[in-house]
Amino acid sequence: MASVAGWAAASTPGTFPPLPRAVAQSLYRRMRAVAPAARGAIDRDRATGFERAFADTACGRLVGSLDEAGLRALGMWTHHWCMRFYDDDTRAGRRLVREIAARQGLGWTADEVRWMLRESLSAGPAAADRFTLPRAAAAQLPEADCPLDELPPAALQPGSHVPHQRRPESSR
């Protein structure tokens, strides 16, 4: 399955102007710092089920250990991961995205929101939750910086969804 994210998604022409290379590299550097812990927490939560309260999960403990900048990086990485690998195995990642989206005062930047929106648009309707975190983060920006007005109206239509992408049997 090809990635819809990464430098190409951050720098291609489209709805949003390309991010400056230094900005995009900074975003990826911060996400790489949380990626190992995030992947491990998501894997542990996938193995143990979804009945527990979020705070009692590996992802919940990881969220509790991070400051605001760490939470933004974790949210962006998880959003990125879910856009690339949306399938039945991303339930824990989508739960993590929803939990981060529900937090106020994380200090999102307009560049972070534009990056997530660009990724969501690049993914197309591949994931029903693709705008959850970008919308929540955009709502925390000052109105003058909010990039939601820059989206084509069809991009934020609720209910856009395509079937899950399945992994080949050999990788399960």
N, CA and C of each residue as an Amber inpcrd file, in Angstrom:
protein
   516
   0.8550000  -1.1630000   0.0000000   0.0000000   0.0000000   0.0000000
   0.9020000   1.2280000   0.0000000   0.6580000   2.1450000  -0.8650000
   1.4870000   3.3490000  -0.9670000   1.1110000   4.3590000   0.0950000
   2.0990000   5.0730000   0.5650000   1.8550000   6.1190000   1.5530000
   1.2420000   7.3300000   0.8690000   0.2720000   7.9310000   1.5430000
  -0.3020000   9.1690000   1.0270000   0.3330000  10.3520000   1.7230000
   1.2390000  10.0700000   2.6150000   1.7980000  11.1190000   3.4530000
   3.2840000  11.2790000   3.1710000   3.8970000  12.1170000   3.9390000
   5.3250000  12.3290000   3.8100000   5.6250000  13.6070000   3.0730000
   6.8790000  13.7510000   2.6780000   7.3160000  14.9950000   2.0580000
   6.5120000  15.3210000   0.8130000   6.1930000  14.3040000   0.0090000
   5.4420000  14.5670000  -1.2240000   4.0840000  15.1830000  -0.9000000
   3.3970000  14.6600000   0.1150000   2.0990000  15.2220000   0.4820000
   2.2540000  16.6020000   1.0870000   3.3580000  16.8410000   1.7680000
   3.5630000  18.1400000   2.4120000   3.9490000  19.2130000   1.4110000
   4.4800000  18.8210000   0.2630000   5.0400000  19.8180000  -0.6420000
   4.3700000  19.8830000  -2.0050000   3.3800000  19.0440000  -2.2630000
   2.7430000  19.0650000  -3.5710000   1.7810000  20.2250000  -3.6980000
   1.6260000  20.7510000  -4.9160000   0.6560000  21.8140000  -5.1210000
  -0.7470000  21.2900000  -4.8310000  -1.5990000  22.1620000  -4.4540000
  -2.9640000  21.7640000  -4.1630000  -3.6600000  22.8880000  -3.4290000
  -4.5590000  22.4990000  -2.5580000  -5.3420000  23.4680000  -1.8220000
  -4.4590000  24.3870000  -0.9940000  -3.4710000  23.8210000  -0.3430000
  -2.5990000  24.6000000   0.5260000  -1.2570000  24.8210000  -0.1350000
  -0.6580000  25.9860000   0.0720000   0.6850000  26.1770000  -0.4680000
   1.6470000  25.2010000   0.2050000   2.6900000  24.7900000  -0.5040000
   3.6340000  23.8420000   0.0870000   4.2520000  24.4220000   1.3580000
   4.4900000  23.5430000   2.3210000   5.1940000  23.9730000   3.5270000
   6.6600000  24.1960000   3.1880000   7.2650000  25.2000000   3.7720000
   8.7080000  25.3420000   3.5880000   9.4050000  24.0690000   4.0800000
  10.4520000  23.6860000   3.3920000  11.1550000  22.4350000   3.7110000
  11.5790000  22.3890000   5.1800000  12.0710000  23.4840000   5.7270000
  12.5160000  23.5050000   7.1250000  11.3430000  23.2540000   8.0770000
  10.1750000  23.7840000   7.7550000   8.9880000  23.5650000   8.5960000
   8.5970000  22.0930000   8.5470000   8.5240000  21.5370000   7.3460000
   8.1520000  20.1280000   7.2070000   9.1660000  19.2330000   7.9130000
  10.4490000  19.5150000   7.7690000  11.4690000  18.7050000   8.4340000
  11.3340000  18.7890000   9.9520000  11.0000000  19.9530000  10.4730000
  10.7950000  20.1070000  11.9110000   9.6150000  19.2550000  12.3820000
   8.5240000  19.2520000  11.6120000   7.3650000  18.4400000  11.9660000
   7.7390000  16.9580000  11.9950000   8.4480000  16.4950000  10.9640000
   8.8300000  15.0870000  10.9040000   9.8220000  14.7260000  12.0010000
  10.7250000  15.6110000  12.3470000  11.7010000  15.3480000  13.4170000
  10.9700000  15.1470000  14.7500000   9.9930000  16.0050000  15.0340000
   9.2370000  15.8660000  16.2870000   8.4140000  14.5820000  16.2890000
   7.8270000  14.2380000  15.1500000   7.0320000  13.0090000  15.0900000
   7.9130000  11.7700000  15.2430000   9.0980000  11.7900000  14.6390000
  10.0030000  10.6430000  14.7760000  10.4120000  10.4300000  16.2330000
  10.4530000  11.4950000  17.0180000  10.8420000  11.3660000  18.4250000
   9.8000000  10.5820000  19.2250000   8.5230000  10.6890000  18.8790000
   7.4810000   9.9810000  19.6280000   7.0710000   8.6650000  18.9590000
   7.5080000   8.4350000  17.7330000   7.0420000   7.2840000  16.9620000
   7.2930000   5.9330000  17.6400000   8.4840000   5.6500000  18.1620000
   8.6760000   4.3220000  18.7680000   7.7300000   4.0580000  19.9430000
   7.5840000   5.0280000  20.8190000   6.6830000   4.8500000  21.9690000
   5.2390000   4.7390000  21.4990000   4.8660000   5.5390000  20.4980000
   3.4920000   5.5110000  19.9870000   3.1870000   4.1590000  19.3600000
   4.0740000   3.6780000  18.5220000   3.8550000   2.3900000  17.8520000
   3.7590000   1.2640000  18.8740000   4.6370000   1.2920000  19.8740000
   4.5920000   0.2690000  20.9100000   3.2920000   0.3110000  21.6930000
   2.8390000   1.5050000  22.0490000   1.5900000   1.6420000  22.8070000
   0.3980000   1.1680000  21.9750000   0.3570000   1.5540000  20.7150000
  -0.7400000   1.1250000  19.8410000  -0.7320000  -0.3890000  19.6980000
   0.4420000  -0.9880000  19.4990000   0.5300000  -2.4490000  19.3760000
   0.0580000  -3.1460000  20.6480000   0.4560000  -2.6320000  21.8130000
   0.0130000  -3.2400000  23.0750000  -1.5040000  -3.1160000  23.2250000
  -2.0550000  -1.9730000  22.8650000  -3.4990000  -1.7900000  22.9900000
  -4.2680000  -2.6610000  22.0020000  -3.7160000  -2.8750000  20.8320000
  -4.3880000  -3.7660000  19.8710000  -4.4410000  -5.1830000  20.4160000
  -3.3930000  -5.5860000  21.1250000  -3.3110000  -6.9510000  21.6430000
  -4.2210000  -7.1810000  22.8490000  -4.5280000  -6.1270000  23.5920000
  -5.2840000  -6.3150000  24.8350000  -6.7560000  -5.9670000  24.7120000
  -7.1970000  -5.4980000  23.5930000  -8.6100000  -5.1870000  23.4270000
  -8.9150000  -3.7320000  23.7330000 -10.2150000  -3.4130000  23.6590000
 -10.6250000  -2.0140000  23.7380000 -11.6590000  -1.7640000  24.8300000
 -11.7770000  -2.6900000  25.7670000 -12.7930000  -2.5420000  26.8040000
 -12.3760000  -1.5800000  27.9150000 -11.0910000  -1.4180000  28.1120000
 -10.6050000  -0.6080000  29.2360000 -10.7820000   0.8860000  28.9810000
 -10.8650000   1.6260000  30.0900000 -10.8970000   3.0880000  29.9930000
  -9.5900000   3.5490000  29.3610000  -9.6460000   4.6460000  28.6070000
  -8.4640000   5.1040000  27.8930000  -7.2710000   5.3100000  28.8270000
  -7.4790000   5.8910000  29.9830000  -6.3740000   6.1540000  30.9140000
  -5.6690000   4.8750000  31.3640000  -6.3450000   3.7290000  31.2750000
  -5.7620000   2.4540000  31.6890000  -5.0720000   1.7150000  30.5530000
  -5.0160000   2.3060000  29.3900000  -4.3690000   1.6660000  28.2380000
  -2.9360000   2.1530000  28.0970000  -2.1620000   1.4610000  27.2830000
  -0.7870000   1.8920000  27.0150000  -0.7840000   3.2770000  26.3660000
  -1.7100000   3.5120000  25.4420000  -1.7990000   4.8340000  24.8130000
  -2.1730000   5.8990000  25.8410000  -3.0790000   5.5800000  26.7330000
  -3.4750000   6.5200000  27.7700000  -2.3190000   6.8710000  28.6940000
  -1.5160000   5.8810000  29.0450000  -0.3410000   6.1510000  29.8880000
   0.6870000   6.9970000  29.1310000   0.8430000   6.7370000  27.8380000
   1.7670000   7.5400000  27.0340000   1.2880000   8.9860000  26.9830000
   0.0160000   9.2110000  26.7360000  -0.5470000  10.5630000  26.6970000
  -0.2960000  11.2710000  28.0250000  -0.4800000  10.5590000  29.1240000
  -0.2770000  11.1420000  30.4430000   1.1550000  11.5180000  30.7390000
   2.0880000  10.9500000  29.9900000   3.5090000  11.2180000  30.2490000
   4.0710000  12.3660000  29.4200000   3.2900000  12.9120000  28.4930000
   3.8040000  13.9160000  27.5620000   3.3260000  15.3230000  27.9010000
   4.1690000  16.3110000  27.5640000   3.7510000  17.7080000  27.6770000
   2.9560000  18.0800000  26.4210000   2.5380000  19.3420000  26.3290000
   1.7080000  19.7650000  25.1930000   2.4010000  19.5690000  23.8530000
   3.6810000  19.9250000  23.7640000   4.4120000  19.7520000  22.5010000
   4.5090000  18.2700000  22.1420000   4.7220000  17.4300000  23.1280000
   4.7690000  15.9970000  22.8930000   3.4250000  15.4530000  22.4380000
   2.3460000  15.9620000  23.0270000   1.0070000  15.5330000  22.6110000
   0.6980000  15.9550000  21.1810000   1.1200000  17.1580000  20.8030000
   0.9030000  17.5830000  19.4080000   1.6650000  16.6650000  18.4580000
   2.9240000  16.3580000  18.7950000   3.7200000  15.4630000  17.9470000
   3.0970000  14.0710000  17.8980000   2.6300000  13.5790000  19.0390000
   1.9800000  12.2690000  19.0840000   0.7110000  12.2840000  18.2370000
  -0.0920000  13.3330000  18.3580000  -1.3040000  13.4380000  17.5530000
  -0.9970000  13.4550000  16.0720000   0.0120000  14.2340000  15.6910000
   0.3690000  14.3190000  14.2740000   0.8860000  12.9760000  13.7610000
   1.7340000  12.3040000  14.5520000   2.2700000  11.0120000  14.1160000
   1.1340000  10.0020000  13.9820000   0.2390000   9.9660000  14.9620000
  -0.8500000   8.9980000  14.9270000  -1.7830000   9.2860000  13.7570000
  -2.0630000  10.5670000  13.5220000  -2.8800000  10.9620000  12.3660000
  -2.1940000  10.4780000  11.0840000  -0.8990000  10.7280000  10.9590000
  -0.0950000  10.3100000   9.8040000  -0.1790000   8.7870000   9.6340000
   0.0130000   8.0580000  10.7140000  -0.0030000   6.5940000  10.6720000
  -1.3770000   6.0920000  10.2370000  -2.4360000   6.6740000  10.8020000
  -3.7860000   6.2340000  10.4390000  -4.1210000   6.5390000   8.9830000
  -3.6110000   7.6460000   8.4570000  -3.8630000   7.9780000   7.0560000
  -3.1520000   6.9950000   6.1300000  -2.0030000   6.5020000   6.5460000
  -1.2420000   5.5830000   5.7060000  -1.7510000   4.1560000   5.7880000
  -2.1810000   3.7290000   6.9720000  -2.4630000   2.3130000   7.1870000
  -3.8730000   2.0660000   7.7070000  -4.8380000   2.8360000   7.2340000
  -6.2060000   2.6950000   7.7300000  -6.7440000   1.3080000   7.3910000
  -7.0020000   0.5360000   8.4130000  -7.6360000  -0.7700000   8.2810000
  -8.1510000  -1.1590000   9.6640000  -8.5750000  -2.3850000   9.8340000
  -9.1230000  -2.7980000  11.1280000  -8.1020000  -2.6840000  12.2550000
  -6.8220000  -2.7240000  11.9360000  -5.7940000  -2.6620000  12.9620000
  -5.5340000  -1.2510000  13.4650000  -6.1960000  -0.2410000  12.9140000
  -5.9530000   1.1290000  13.3780000  -6.9770000   1.5870000  14.4060000
  -7.7900000   0.6860000  14.9330000  -8.7850000   1.0970000  15.9390000
  -8.1150000   1.7810000  17.1260000  -7.0040000   1.2310000  17.6030000
  -6.3040000   1.8420000  18.7380000  -5.7440000   3.2100000  18.3490000
  -5.2270000   3.3350000  17.1340000  -4.7130000   4.6190000  16.6600000
  -5.8220000   5.6430000  16.5010000  -6.9570000   5.2230000  15.9730000
  -8.0780000   6.1540000  15.8110000  -8.6210000   6.5870000  17.1660000
  -8.6140000   5.6870000  18.1430000  -9.0370000   6.0550000  19.4970000
  -8.0730000   7.0910000  20.0740000  -6.7870000   6.8840000  19.8520000
  -5.7790000   7.8360000  20.3220000  -5.9820000   9.2020000  19.6680000
  -6.2410000   9.2310000  18.3720000  -6.5070000  10.4840000  17.6690000
  -7.7150000  11.1900000  18.2830000  -8.7830000  10.4560000  18.5330000
  -9.9910000  11.0660000  19.1180000  -9.7180000  11.6220000  20.5120000
  -8.9250000  10.9030000  21.3080000  -8.6060000  11.3730000  22.6590000
  -7.7760000  12.6600000  22.6170000  -6.8120000  12.7230000  21.7150000
  -5.9950000  13.9350000  21.5930000  -6.8490000  15.0770000  21.0440000
  -7.7160000  14.7700000  20.0870000  -8.5860000  15.8000000  19.5080000
  -9.5030000  16.4170000  20.5650000  -9.8440000  15.6640000  21.5810000
 -10.7470000  16.1620000  22.6230000 -10.0450000  17.0710000  23.6350000
  -8.7300000  17.1420000  23.5910000  -7.9780000  17.9650000  24.5460000
  -7.8900000  19.4020000  24.0520000  -8.1020000  20.3120000  24.9540000
  -8.0370000  21.7430000  24.6370000  -6.6720000  22.3000000  25.0250000
  -6.3140000  23.4040000  24.3920000  -5.1320000  24.1570000  24.7900000
  -3.8000000  23.5140000  24.4770000  -3.7260000  22.7320000  23.4020000
  -2.4510000  22.1030000  23.0600000  -1.5300000  23.0310000  22.2700000
  -2.0180000  24.1910000  21.8920000  -1.1640000  25.1560000  21.2130000
  -0.8150000  24.7980000  19.7850000  -1.7590000  24.2360000  19.0450000
  -1.5230000  23.8740000  17.6490000  -1.0910000  25.0980000  16.8550000
  -0.2390000  24.8820000  15.8600000   0.1520000  25.9680000  14.9660000
  -0.5990000  25.8180000  13.6480000  -0.7020000  26.9070000  12.9200000
  -1.3670000  26.8600000  11.6150000  -0.6290000  25.9040000  10.6780000
   0.6990000  25.8550000  10.7420000   1.4610000  24.9250000   9.8930000
   1.1270000  23.4670000  10.2120000   0.9940000  23.1490000  11.5020000
   0.6420000  21.7820000  11.8840000  -0.7350000  21.4140000  11.3510000
  -1.6780000  22.3290000  11.4860000  -3.0370000  22.0700000  11.0130000
  -3.0600000  21.9350000   9.4950000  -2.3660000  22.8070000   8.7970000
  -2.3170000  22.7170000   7.3210000  -1.6960000  21.3970000   6.8820000
  -0.6440000  20.9590000   7.5770000   0.0030000  19.6930000   7.2450000
  -0.9920000  18.5450000   7.4060000  -1.7240000  18.5250000   8.5300000
  -2.6920000  17.4430000   8.7450000  -3.8310000  17.5030000   7.7260000
  -4.2920000  18.7030000   7.4060000  -5.3500000  18.8350000   6.4040000
  -4.8630000  18.3660000   5.0360000  -3.6400000  18.7260000   4.6810000
  -3.0770000  18.2850000   3.3930000  -3.0190000  16.7660000   3.3590000
  -2.5720000  16.1430000   4.4440000  -2.5210000  14.6760000   4.4880000
  -3.9210000  14.0830000   4.3500000  -4.8830000  14.6860000   5.0440000
  -6.2600000  14.1710000   4.9860000  -6.8200000  14.2640000   3.5760000
  -6.5480000  15.3830000   2.9060000  -7.0110000  15.5430000   1.5240000
  -6.2840000  14.5850000   0.5910000  -4.9820000  14.3690000   0.8090000
  -4.2180000  13.4470000  -0.0250000  -4.7290000  12.0260000   0.1190000
  -5.1980000  11.6920000   1.3060000  -5.7160000  10.3420000   1.5400000
  -7.0620000  10.1380000   0.8620000  -7.7410000  11.2270000   0.5450000
  -9.0760000  11.0900000  -0.0040000  -9.9870000  10.5250000   1.0700000
 -11.0860000   9.9600000   0.6830000 -12.0260000   9.4580000   1.6790000
 -11.6420000   8.0750000   2.2120000 -10.3610000   7.7410000   2.2360000
  -9.9160000   6.4190000   2.6700000 -10.1910000   6.1500000   4.1390000
 -10.3400000   7.1800000   4.9370000 -10.5680000   6.9790000   6.3680000
 -11.6840000   7.9100000   6.8320000 -12.6640000   7.3390000   7.4850000
 -13.7980000   8.1390000   7.9500000 -13.3600000   9.1900000   8.9680000
 -12.3150000   8.9160000   9.7170000 -11.8450000   9.8150000  10.7760000
 -10.7650000  10.7850000  10.3020000 -10.5960000  10.9300000   9.0140000
  -9.4490000  11.6850000   8.5070000  -9.4370000  13.1530000   8.8830000
 -10.5720000  13.7530000   9.2090000 -10.5990000  15.1640000   9.5940000
 -10.8010000  15.3850000  11.0920000 -10.8510000  14.3280000  11.8820000
 -11.1100000  14.4620000  13.3160000 -10.0900000  15.3680000  13.9940000
  -8.8240000  15.0510000  13.8850000  -7.7980000  15.8350000  14.5620000
  -7.5660000  17.1880000  13.8910000  -7.4850000  17.2680000  12.5600000
  -7.3010000  18.5960000  11.9550000  -8.4230000  19.5730000  12.3020000
  -9.6770000  19.1020000  12.3110000 -10.7920000  19.9900000  12.6770000
 -10.6560000  20.4760000  14.1120000 -10.3560000  19.5570000  15.0310000
 -10.2310000  19.9330000  16.4460000  -9.0640000  20.8950000  16.6500000
  -7.9430000  20.6320000  15.9830000  -6.7770000  21.5100000  16.1110000
  -7.0690000  22.8750000  15.5020000  -7.7450000  22.9010000  14.3530000
  -8.0770000  24.1740000  13.7010000  -8.9990000  25.0100000  14.5760000
  -9.8860000  24.3580000  15.3010000 -10.8180000  25.0810000  16.1700000
 -10.0920000  25.7950000  17.3150000  -8.8750000  25.3690000  17.6210000
  -8.1050000  25.9870000  18.6960000  -7.2350000  27.1400000  18.2070000
  -7.1820000  27.3500000  16.8970000  -6.3840000  28.4500000  16.3400000
  -7.1760000  29.7530000  16.4110000  -6.4700000  30.8810000  16.4480000
  -7.1810000  32.1570000  16.3020000  -7.9110000  32.1640000  14.9530000
  -9.0650000  32.7880000  14.8920000  -9.8860000  32.7460000  13.6830000
  -9.1240000  33.1840000  12.4330000  -8.2600000  34.1710000  12.5550000
  -7.5110000  34.6720000  11.3980000  -6.5390000  33.6350000  10.8450000
  -6.0960000  32.6740000  11.6750000  -5.1380000  31.6540000  11.2430000
  -5.7920000  30.3420000  10.8350000  -7.0940000  30.2300000  11.0040000
  -7.7880000  28.9650000  10.7750000  -7.8380000  28.6290000   9.2860000
  -7.2200000  27.5120000   8.8830000  -7.1600000  27.1630000   7.4580000
  -8.3790000  26.4270000   6.9230000  -9.3930000  26.1540000   7.7410000
 -10.5410000  25.4080000   7.2330000 -11.2430000  26.1390000   6.1020000
 -11.1790000  27.4770000   6.1140000 -11.7940000  28.2530000   5.0390000
 -11.1120000  28.0130000   3.6930000  -9.8850000  27.4990000   3.7250000
  -9.1210000  27.2790000   2.4980000  -9.4660000  25.9560000   1.8300000
 -10.2520000  25.1220000   2.4960000 -10.6030000  23.8240000   1.9370000
 -11.7390000  23.9420000   0.9440000 -11.7290000  23.0990000  -0.0840000
 -12.8970000  23.0520000  -0.9620000 -14.0780000  22.5230000  -0.1410000
 -15.2980000  23.0260000  -0.3680000 -16.4480000  22.6230000   0.4550000
 -16.6530000  21.1090000   0.5350000 -16.3910000  20.4000000  -0.5370000
 -16.6060000  18.9530000  -0.5290000 -15.6410000  18.2240000   0.3970000
 -14.5270000  18.8410000   0.7460000 -13.5220000  18.1550000   1.5610000
 -14.0060000  17.8630000   2.9690000 -14.8950000  18.6680000   3.4800000
 -15.3520000  18.4630000   4.8520000 -16.7610000  17.8940000   4.9310000
 -17.2320000  17.2980000   3.8280000 -18.5560000  16.6900000   3.8270000
 -18.5490000  15.4790000   4.7590000 -19.4790000  15.4340000   5.7230000
 -19.5270000  14.2560000   6.5890000 -19.9930000  13.0400000   5.8040000
 -19.5810000  11.8920000   6.2770000 -20.0640000  10.6480000   5.7080000
 -19.2650000  10.1070000   4.5410000 -18.1790000  10.7900000   4.1290000
 -17.3970000  10.2220000   3.0380000 -16.5820000   9.0550000   3.5880000
 -16.6970000   7.9230000   2.9440000 -16.0580000   6.7190000   3.4590000
 -15.9070000   5.7090000   2.3250000 -14.7990000   4.9990000   2.3310000
 -14.6320000   3.8600000   1.4360000 -14.3040000   2.6540000   2.2960000
 -14.4710000   1.4570000   1.7740000 -14.1900000   0.2640000   2.5760000
 -12.7520000   0.2660000   3.0960000 -12.5630000  -0.4350000   4.2110000
 -11.2290000  -0.5580000   4.7990000 -10.2650000  -1.1690000   3.8020000
  -9.0270000  -0.7410000   3.8750000  -7.9810000  -1.3680000   3.0870000
  -7.4780000  -2.5530000   3.9060000  -7.3660000  -3.6700000   3.2910000
  -6.9570000  -4.8780000   4.0000000  -5.4930000  -5.1830000   3.7020000
  -4.8040000  -5.6870000   4.7040000  -3.4380000  -6.1560000   4.4940000
  -3.4800000  -7.4900000   3.7720000  -2.4320000  -7.7800000   2.9950000
  -2.3730000  -9.1170000   2.3880000  -2.3190000 -10.1640000   3.4840000
  -2.8820000 -11.3360000   3.2290000  -2.9140000 -12.4050000   4.2200000
  -1.5220000 -12.7380000   4.7550000  -0.5030000 -12.6540000   3.9350000
   0.8460000 -13.0260000   4.3690000   1.4240000 -12.1010000   5.4360000
   0.8970000 -10.8800000   5.5870000   1.4500000  -9.9510000   6.5710000
   0.6410000  -9.9100000   7.8540000  -0.3730000 -10.7200000   7.9740000
  -1.2080000 -10.7290000   9.1930000  -0.6190000 -11.5800000  10.2540000
